[in-house]
Amino acid sequence: MQHEYKAYIIGPDGRVARRIDLVCETENDARERAKQLVDGHVVELWQGDRRIASFDPKH
């Protein structure tokens, strides 16, 4: 079964700059895909109103 997730690219001002819709089999798959989106900006991964993770480009 596939689940829907949202990856939010956070701009330098702390606001959402872009949203990317993800459809993944598992939460771990969604985490891995969101990590790949980190390119100098923080990426937050959400499922509905639950924040799953935040990925910082500095780490």
DSSP file (Angstrom, degrees, kcal/mol; ACC not computed):
  #  RESIDUE AA STRUCTURE BP1 BP2  ACC     N-H-->O    O-->H-N    N-H-->O    O-->H-N    TCO  KAPPA ALPHA  PHI   PSI    X-CA   Y-CA   Z-CA
    1    1 A M              0   0    0      0, 0.0     2,-0.3     0, 0.0    23,-0.0   0.000 360.0 360.0 360.0 136.3    0.0    0.0    0.0
    2    2 A Q        -     0   0    0     21,-0.0     2,-0.3    24,-0.0    23,-0.2  -0.722 360.0-156.1 -99.5 148.0    1.3    3.4   -0.9
    3    3 A H  E     -A   24   0A   0     21,-3.3    21,-2.3    -2,-0.3     2,-0.4  -0.884  14.8-122.0-122.7 151.7    1.1    6.5    1.3
    4    4 A E  E     +A   23   0A   0     -2,-0.3     2,-0.3    19,-0.2    19,-0.2  -0.786  32.0 172.5 -97.9 135.7    1.1   10.2    0.5
    5    5 A Y  E     -A   22   0A   0     17,-2.9    17,-2.7    -2,-0.4     2,-0.4  -0.895  22.1-139.5-132.8 161.8    3.7   12.5    2.0
    6    6 A K  E     -AB  21  46A   0     40,-2.9    40,-3.0    -2,-0.3     2,-0.5  -0.995   7.3-160.1-125.5 131.1    4.7   16.1    1.5
    7    7 A A  E     -AB  20  45A   0     13,-2.9    13,-2.8    -2,-0.4     2,-0.5  -0.957  11.9-158.9-108.2 123.9    8.3   17.4    1.4
    8    8 A Y  E     -AB  19  44A   0     36,-3.1    36,-2.5    -2,-0.5     2,-0.6  -0.907   8.2-147.2-107.8 124.7    8.5   21.1    2.1
    9    9 A I  E     -AB  18  43A   0      9,-2.8     8,-3.4    -2,-0.5     9,-1.3  -0.809  19.1-146.3 -87.4 121.3   11.6   23.0    1.0
   10   10 A I  E     -AB  16  42A   0     32,-2.9    32,-0.6    -2,-0.6     6,-0.2  -0.801  10.5-141.1 -96.7 124.0   12.2   25.8    3.5
   11   11 A G    >   -     0   0    0      4,-3.1     3,-2.2    -2,-0.5    31,-0.1  -0.155  32.6 -93.5 -75.4 173.7   13.6   29.0    2.2
   12   12 A P  T 3  S+     0   0    0      0, 0.0    -1,-0.1     0, 0.0    -2,-0.0   0.711 124.9  60.1 -62.6 -20.4   16.2   31.2    3.9
   13   13 A D  T 3  S-     0   0    0      2,-0.2     3,-0.1     1,-0.0    -2,-0.0   0.428 119.2-109.1 -87.2   1.5   13.4   33.3    5.4
   14   14 A G  S <  S+     0   0    0     -3,-2.2     2,-0.2     1,-0.3    -4,-0.0   0.480  82.4 117.0  86.3   2.2   12.0   30.2    7.2
   15   15 A R  S    S-     0   0    0      1,-0.1    -4,-3.1    -5,-0.0     2,-0.4  -0.651  78.6 -87.9-101.7 159.9    8.9   30.0    5.0
   16   16 A V  E     +A   10   0A   0     -6,-0.2    -6,-0.2    -2,-0.2     3,-0.1  -0.515  40.5 178.0 -67.2 122.5    7.9   27.2    2.6
   17   17 A A  E     -     0   0A   0     -8,-3.4     2,-0.3    -2,-0.4    -7,-0.2   0.730  66.6  -1.9 -94.3 -29.0    9.5   27.9   -0.7
   18   18 A R  E     -A    9   0A   0     -9,-1.3    -9,-2.8     2,-0.0     2,-0.4  -0.986  58.0-143.5-161.7 149.5    8.2   24.8   -2.5
   19   19 A R  E     -A    8   0A   0     -2,-0.3     2,-0.5   -11,-0.2   -11,-0.2  -0.971  11.3-166.2-120.0 136.7    6.2   21.6   -1.8
   20   20 A I  E     -A    7   0A   0    -13,-2.8   -13,-2.9    -2,-0.4     2,-0.4  -0.987  15.1-140.7-123.4 123.3    6.9   18.2   -3.4
   21   21 A D  E     -A    6   0A   0     -2,-0.5     2,-0.4   -15,-0.2   -15,-0.2  -0.678  21.0-168.2 -83.3 131.6    4.3   15.5   -3.2
   22   22 A L  E     -A    5   0A   0    -17,-2.7   -17,-2.9    -2,-0.4     2,-0.5  -0.951  14.5-164.1-121.5 141.0    5.7   12.0   -2.5
   23   23 A V  E     +A    4   0A   0     -2,-0.4     2,-0.3   -19,-0.2   -19,-0.2  -0.981  26.9 164.0-123.1 116.9    4.0    8.7   -2.8
   24   24 A C  E     -A    3   0A   0    -21,-2.3   -21,-3.3    -2,-0.5     3,-0.1  -0.910  45.8-129.9-135.5 156.9    6.0    5.9   -1.0
   25   25 A E  S    S+     0   0    0     -2,-0.3     2,-0.3   -23,-0.2    -1,-0.1   0.902  92.1  14.7 -70.0 -43.4    5.5    2.4    0.3
   26   26 A T  S  > S-     0   0    0      1,-0.1     4,-1.9   -23,-0.1     5,-0.1  -0.858  74.4-113.2-132.9 164.2    6.9    3.1    3.7
   27   27 A E  H  > S+     0   0    0     -2,-0.3     4,-2.4     1,-0.2     5,-0.2   0.871 118.1  56.4 -63.3 -36.7    7.9    6.0    5.9
   28   28 A N  H  > S+     0   0    0      2,-0.2     4,-2.3     1,-0.2    -1,-0.2   0.888 105.1  51.4 -63.4 -38.3   11.5    5.0    5.6
   29   29 A D  H  > S+     0   0    0      2,-0.2     4,-2.2     1,-0.2    -1,-0.2   0.917 110.0  49.7 -61.8 -42.9   11.2    5.3    1.8
   30   30 A A  H  X S+     0   0    0     -4,-1.9     4,-2.5     1,-0.2    -2,-0.2   0.892 109.1  52.3 -64.0 -39.9    9.7    8.8    2.2
   31   31 A R  H  X S+     0   0    0     -4,-2.4     4,-2.5     2,-0.2    -1,-0.2   0.930 109.7  48.8 -60.5 -45.9   12.6    9.8    4.6
   32   32 A E  H  X S+     0   0    0     -4,-2.3     4,-1.4     1,-0.2    -2,-0.2   0.906 112.5  47.6 -62.7 -41.9   15.2    8.6    2.0
   33   33 A R  H  X S+     0   0    0     -4,-2.2     4,-0.5     1,-0.2    -1,-0.2   0.900 111.7  50.2 -66.6 -40.3   13.5   10.5   -0.8
   34   34 A A  H >< S+     0   0    0     -4,-2.5     3,-1.3     1,-0.2     4,-0.5   0.898 106.1  56.1 -65.0 -40.2   13.2   13.7    1.3
   35   35 A K  H >< S+     0   0    0     -4,-2.5     3,-1.3     1,-0.3    -1,-0.2   0.870 101.6  58.0 -58.1 -36.8   16.9   13.5    2.3
   36   36 A Q  H 3< S+     0   0    0     -4,-1.4    -1,-0.3     1,-0.2    -2,-0.2   0.688  98.0  61.7 -68.0 -17.6   17.8   13.5   -1.4
   37   37 A L  T << S+     0   0    0     -3,-1.3     2,-0.4    -4,-0.5    -1,-0.2   0.602  73.9 111.4 -84.4 -12.3   16.0   16.8   -1.9
   38   38 A V    <   +     0   0    0     -3,-1.3     4,-0.1    -4,-0.5    18,-0.1  -0.501  31.2 152.9 -66.9 118.3   18.3   18.6    0.5
   39   39 A D  S    S-     0   0    0     -2,-0.4    -1,-0.1     2,-0.3     3,-0.1  -0.466  82.9 -43.7-146.8  65.2   20.3   21.1   -1.6
   40   40 A G  S    S+     0   0    0      1,-0.2     2,-0.3    17,-0.0    -2,-0.1   0.398 122.3  83.2  90.0  -3.6   21.3   24.0    0.6
   41   41 A H  S    S-     0   0    0     -4,-0.2    -2,-0.3    16,-0.0    -1,-0.2  -0.937  84.6-101.5-131.4 153.9   17.9   24.3    2.2
   42   42 A V  E     -B   10   0A   0    -32,-0.6   -32,-2.9    -2,-0.3     2,-0.4  -0.494  34.4-155.9 -67.9 141.3   16.1   22.6    5.1
   43   43 A V  E     -BC   9  55A   0     12,-2.2    12,-3.3   -34,-0.2     2,-0.4  -0.992   3.9-161.8-122.4 127.4   13.6   20.0    4.0
   44   44 A E  E     -BC   8  54A   0    -36,-2.5   -36,-3.1    -2,-0.4     2,-0.5  -0.916   6.9-150.5-108.5 135.8   10.6   19.0    6.2
   45   45 A L  E     +BC   7  53A   0      8,-3.0     7,-2.8    -2,-0.4     8,-1.4  -0.916  20.7 177.4-108.0 127.8    8.8   15.7    5.7
   46   46 A W  E     -BC   6  51A   0    -40,-3.0   -40,-2.9    -2,-0.5     2,-0.4  -0.930  25.6-162.9-129.0 150.1    5.1   15.6    6.6
   47   47 A Q  E >  S- C   0  50A   0      3,-2.4     3,-1.8    -2,-0.3     2,-0.3  -0.932  76.1 -49.1-128.3 108.6    2.3   13.1    6.4
   48   48 A G  T 3  S-     0   0    0     -2,-0.4   -42,-0.1     1,-0.2   -43,-0.0  -0.502 122.9 -22.1  62.8-127.6   -1.0   15.0    6.9
   49   49 A D  T 3  S+     0   0    0     -2,-0.3     2,-0.6    -3,-0.1    -1,-0.2   0.208 117.8  99.4 -98.5  15.8   -0.6   17.2   10.0
   50   50 A R  E <   -C   47   0A   0     -3,-1.8    -3,-2.4     0, 0.0     2,-0.6  -0.902  65.8-144.2-107.2 118.6    2.3   15.1   11.4
   51   51 A R  E     -C   46   0A   0     -2,-0.6    -5,-0.2    -5,-0.2     3,-0.1  -0.699  18.2-178.5 -79.7 124.6    5.8   16.2   10.9
   52   52 A I  E     -     0   0A   0     -7,-2.8     2,-0.3    -2,-0.6    -6,-0.2   0.879  57.2 -20.3 -90.1 -45.7    8.0   13.2   10.5
   53   53 A A  E     -C   45   0A   0     -8,-1.4    -8,-3.0     2,-0.0     2,-0.4  -0.992  45.0-140.7-161.7 160.5   11.4   14.7   10.1
   54   54 A S  E     -C   44   0A   0     -2,-0.3     2,-0.5   -10,-0.2   -10,-0.2  -1.000  17.1-156.5-129.7 130.8   13.5   17.7    9.3
   55   55 A F  E     -C   43   0A   0    -12,-3.3   -12,-2.2    -2,-0.4    -2,-0.0  -0.938   5.4-158.8-114.6 120.0   16.7   17.4    7.2
   56   56 A D    >   -     0   0    0     -2,-0.5     3,-1.6   -14,-0.2   -14,-0.1  -0.822  15.9-142.2-100.1 130.4   19.3   20.2    7.6
   57   57 A P  T 3  S+     0   0    0      0, 0.0    -1,-0.1     0, 0.0   -15,-0.1   0.679  97.8  66.9 -66.2 -14.4   21.8   20.6    4.8
   58   58 A K  T 3         0   0    0      1,-0.2   -16,-0.0   -18,-0.0    -3,-0.0   0.596 360.0 360.0 -82.0 -10.2   24.5   21.4    7.4
   59   59 A H    <         0   0    0     -3,-1.6    -1,-0.2     0, 0.0    -4,-0.0   0.394 360.0 360.0-115.8 360.0   24.5   17.8    8.8
